[in-house]
Amino acid sequence: MHTEKPVKVKASTRRLTLKGRAVSKAFAVTPDGRLVFPDGMVSMKIVKQGIPFVSLQHFARHVGETDNTVLAKIGVTGGTVDRRRKAEILKPDESDRLYRLARVTEMAERVLEDPIKARDWLKTKNRALG
């Protein structure tokens, strides 16, 4: 069984740091390319306040998608995309959907032990799921 050392992540509601480097407020990417999150209470507070648009951009880059593709996956389309880009923050319900999508991605990375394999697996159609 593969066991890994926990990654030390310091978090506050304003800034998330990983090994002393400031990163996206909602999550961080480790040097080996895996997503990590602050503890549950901090994450909940971030989602309620709204995840910054830059975090969505970081996540989109991480999974190899465009901002608009990720926005569509969380239900933001049309003129709303431009409004969110200008506002530089997502609404709480959109933040919740982005957070859940990022969590599923993180779980796939952990299970498959490789961010690239996880990305490929998540993008593969599954007939059983429709």
C-alpha positions in Angstrom: 0.0 0.0 0.0 1.3 3.4 -1.0 1.6 5.9 1.9 2.6 9.4 1.4 3.8 12.2 3.7 1.1 14.8 4.3 1.8 18.1 2.5 2.0 21.0 5.0 -0.4 23.7 3.9 -0.9 26.9 5.8 -4.2 28.6 5.2 -6.2 31.6 6.1 -9.3 33.1 4.6 -7.1 35.6 2.7 -4.1 33.7 1.5 -3.1 30.1 1.1 0.6 29.3 1.2 2.5 26.1 0.2 6.0 25.9 1.5 6.1 29.6 2.0 4.8 30.5 -1.5 1.5 32.3 -1.9 -1.0 30.4 -4.1 -4.6 30.5 -5.1 -6.9 31.2 -2.1 -9.1 28.1 -2.6 -6.4 25.5 -3.2 -2.8 24.9 -4.0 -0.8 22.7 -6.4 2.1 20.7 -4.9 5.4 20.6 -6.7 4.5 17.1 -8.0 1.3 18.6 -9.5 -1.4 17.5 -7.0 -4.2 19.7 -5.7 -4.3 20.3 -2.0 -6.9 22.3 0.1 -7.0 24.2 3.4 -8.9 22.5 6.3 -12.6 22.2 6.0 -13.7 25.2 8.0 -11.4 27.5 6.0 -12.6 26.0 2.8 -16.2 26.5 3.8 -15.6 30.1 4.6 -13.8 30.7 1.2 -16.7 29.1 -0.6 -19.3 31.2 1.2 -17.3 34.4 0.5 -16.9 33.4 -3.2 -13.8 31.9 -4.8 -11.7 34.5 -6.7 -11.9 34.2 -10.5 -8.1 33.7 -10.6 -8.6 30.5 -8.6 -10.9 29.2 -11.4 -8.2 30.2 -13.9 -5.5 28.3 -11.9 -7.8 25.2 -11.7 -8.6 25.4 -15.5 -4.9 25.5 -16.3 -4.3 22.6 -13.8 -6.8 20.3 -15.6 -5.8 21.5 -19.1 -9.1 23.2 -19.9 -10.1 26.8 -20.8 -11.7 29.1 -18.3 -15.0 29.0 -20.3 -15.0 25.2 -20.3 -14.7 25.0 -16.5 -17.3 27.7 -16.2 -19.7 25.8 -18.4 -19.1 22.6 -16.2 -20.2 24.6 -13.1 -23.2 26.0 -14.9 -21.9 29.5 -15.8 -22.5 30.4 -19.4 -23.3 33.4 -21.7 -23.1 36.9 -20.4 -22.6 35.7 -16.9 -19.1 34.6 -17.8 -18.1 38.2 -18.6 -19.8 39.5 -15.4 -17.8 37.0 -13.3 -14.6 37.9 -15.1 -15.2 41.6 -14.4 -16.3 41.1 -10.8 -13.2 38.8 -10.3 -15.1 36.6 -7.9 -17.6 33.7 -8.2 -20.9 33.7 -6.4 -21.2 31.2 -3.4 -23.3 28.7 -5.4 -20.8 28.8 -8.3 -17.9 28.6 -5.8 -19.4 25.5 -4.2 -19.7 23.8 -7.6 -16.1 24.7 -8.5 -14.9 23.5 -5.1 -16.7 20.2 -5.5 -15.2 19.8 -9.0 -11.7 20.5 -7.7 -12.2 18.1 -4.8 -13.3 15.3 -7.2 -10.2 16.1 -9.2 -8.0 15.9 -6.1 -9.5 12.6 -5.1 -8.8 11.1 -8.6 -5.2 12.4 -8.4 -4.8 10.7 -5.0 -6.4 7.4 -6.0 -4.6 7.2 -9.4 -1.4 8.5 -7.9 -0.7 10.7 -11.0 -2.3 14.0 -11.9 -2.1 13.3 -15.6 -3.7 9.9 -15.3 -6.4 11.5 -13.2 -7.1 14.2 -15.8 -7.3 11.7 -18.6 -9.6 9.4 -16.5 -11.9 12.3 -15.6 -12.2 13.4 -19.3 -13.0 9.8 -20.5 -16.7 9.2 -21.2 -18.3 6.6 -19.0 -21.3 4.9 -20.6 -22.5 3.7 -17.2 -22.9 7.3 -16.1 -24.7 8.5 -19.2 
